[in-house]
Amino acid sequence: MKILLVCAGGMSTGLLMKKMEKYWEENGEKHSINAVGLSEYPDVYKDYDIIMAGPQVSYRLKQIKEDTGLPCETIPSFDYAIGNCENIMKIANRLYEQK
């Protein structure tokens, strides 16, 4: 699965990206993930299966869905804040099934 994380500038999702990569490594999973800011997703989304947005850009989720046609969802604030990789992967897997 190839996941694109989108936030305001790509910095906070960059931290989450590192946590997700470590989680996958520890659990023997193989996925791909990248973090970008709102201004960048239109240029790269075609290389991904799903898009997950940080809570700070949830107001743009409808626009992201319309622009990309990919399954998209906002990561819940608490899971995002603590980097709850297990819960985030449950959402990612559900989105991937919609593809």
Secondary structure, DSSP 8 states (H G I E B T S, - for coil): -EEEEEESSSHHHHHHHHHHHHHHHHHT---EEEEEETTTHHHHGGG-SEEEE-GGGGGGHHHHHHHH-S-EEE--HHHHHHT-HHHHHHHHHHHHHH-
